Amino acid sequence: MKALTWQGINDLAVEDVDDPQILNSHDVVVKVVQTVTCGSDLHLIGGYIPTMRSGDVLGHEFVGEVVEIGSSVRRHRVGDRVVVCSFVSCGQCWYCRQELYSLCDNGNPNDALPESLWGYAPGGCLGYSHAMGGWAGSHAEYIRVPYADVGAFRIPDGLSYERALFASDAVPTGWMGADLGGVQAGDVVAVWGAGAVGQMAARAALLLGAERVVVVDRYAYRLEQVRTHIGAETLDYTETSVLGELKELTGGRGPDVCIEAVGMEAHSTRPDYLYDQAKQQVRLQTERPTALREAILACRKGGSVFVLGVFAGLADKIPLGALINNGLTVRGAQQHGQRYIPMLLERMAAGELTTEHLATHVMPLAEGPRGYEMFKHKTDDCVRAVFEP
């Protein structure tokens, strides 16, 4: 079959790879209908996440049709339309029973690699390096889905593939940031990043009762999507002081919840960006945490900061003094998608969550390298490139 593979840093190719097979009785094989780029993939492509190998199939956010099932699969039948959570979780371990699905003890068969980096191993993630399990990704004609009764979900009748696509990762990730960030009715929420995850975090905050939600970014077309499709306010950090604006609109108090949805390749107009960029390029640190620093400094005393962006290792100049002396609660996680996806599909079917606007560029899988170039460099107002095998 054809698949989009990582060949080396900033080098992608569509090539022939082996067809997936049922290897465990809990597996299904899915024919991929649509699969979408994600900002976290750019960290792999740029060489910021270790343990990639030439020929690895990329992609972790997708929808499709079940074409083969293992003997122990109970929830699915051949022909089912499904959306699949990007994180691989067994559903039976202690972490899964606590609904901490991305921390699954059994979803990552290569746990020694992340343990050496982070002390413990999270669950696995489809198409996301050998440190996260070495699972083949979704930018392919077919994909093997392990633990299918736990991670694959039937798409409700009448709900299009186009809308359900983002329930695989972007929507549950954003919802988790608002939920675990503690958004309550009447809150003021600030979100850094107007990509798909940031937009979904903002929409989740509004649906959870936030009084005001402000999204920070620098791209006019993404900020316009926020205003038009999400219903939140916006700030362009290249044109104003984000800290000053957030204080002013909250009467000097600051946002109740700050959500960082940018990650390890954040940009800024401040001098610390140049410092971070230099240290990252020579691998003296792995992150550019400028958005995270600003979120910590912006948050009101006693407020909550949730980190949704992907970070790999070590960062410099984190304002711990502000964190401690302002009494902040800081949380972060990879998405516990299995906790949220059924509810999110219902909200999508009801029209409360719409995502089609995020798919700005739809193209054949054969054009995958071009799609990632557009996505990476934000050309032609690209928010997400969607591939159709």
PyMOL commands that set and color helices and strands:
alter all, ss='L'
color gray80, all
select helices_A, chain A and resi 39-45+94-97+101-103+112-118+130-132+148-151+161-168+170-180+196-207+220-230+242-249+271-281+290-298+320-325+337-349+356-358+365-377+379-381
alter helices_A, ss='H'
color red, helices_A
select strands_A, chain A and resi 2-8+11-16+28-36+56-57+62-69+81-84+87-88+124-125+142-145+152-154+188-192+212-217+233-236+257-260+304-307+329-332+361-364+385-388
alter strands_A, ss='S'
color yellow, strands_A
deselect
rebuild
show_as cartoon
